[in-house]
Amino acid sequence: MKRLIALTALTLALAGPAHAACFADYKAKQDDPLRLHYGVAQISECSAQAAKRELRPRLARAGWELLNILSIFDDSGLEERKDNAGRHFLRY
């Protein structure tokens, strides 16, 4: 029994705390003709620098250039941004 308790405690310690989902809202553009969009994307780390590193290549594959990261937030901020992001909501 002591072994089971010790093994359970070790497993929980190694697992660490559960991480909440992170999201970023951003602005991007395309040239010739100029097109702008506002979007929301899920990111793996909750920081603006991580968001830039992740989103630049994702957007570039679709021909978009990241202009800036507006904010970083958790899933509690998703619903209020959904309408504004439109088709770019969780697209990239």
N, C-alpha and C positions, 0 to 999 in steps of 0.2 A: 504494500500500500504506500509506504514511504517513497518507494521508487516511482510509482505512478504519479504521485504528487510532485516530486522533484522533476520528472520528465515533463509534466504539464506546465510547471512554472518556467522551465527552460524554454519550452516551445513558445509560450506567450511572450517571454522576454525577447526572444530572437525575432518574433513576428513584428514587434514594435507597434506603434499606434496606427490605426487606420487613417489613411490620407483622404481628405475630401477632394472632390474633383475641382480642378482649376480651369478658369476660362479667361479669355482676353477679348476685349472689343477693340477694333482697329479700323484704320482707314487705309485704302489701297487705291491705286490708279493704273490705267492703261493709257498709252499715248497713241495718237494718230488713228482715229480721233480720240480726243481726251475723254476718258470715262472714269468716274470715281465710284467707289462703293464703300459702304460701312458694313462690317461683318462681325460675327462672334465665332470664336473657335475654341475648342478644348485644347489645353496645353498640359504638358506633363509636370512642369514646375511652376509654382506660384510666384513668378517674378517677371518684370518687364523685359529684362535681358533674355531670359529663357524664352519668352514669347517671341521676341524678335528672331532669335536663332531658329526656332521651330517654324514660324510662319513665313519667313522670307522664302525658303525653298518651296514650301507648299503652294504659296501664291504664285511664285515664278513659274512653276510647272503649268499653270493655267494662264500665263501671260500677264499676271498682275505684279505690280511693284508695291511692297509695303511702304506706306508713308509714315505711320506712327501707331503706337499702341496707346489707346486712350485710358484703359484701366484693366486691372486684374481683379477677378472676383470669384466667388464660389457659386454653387448651383442656386443659391437663394436669389441671385441677380439675373438669372436667365430669363424668366418670364417677362420682366419689364423691358428687356432689350429685343425680344423676339420679333415684334412687329416692325421695329425700325430696321432690323437687319434683313428682313424679308427673305429672299432666296439665298442670301449669304449667311444665314443663321446655321451655324455648325456645319457649313459646307467644306471648309478647308481645315 
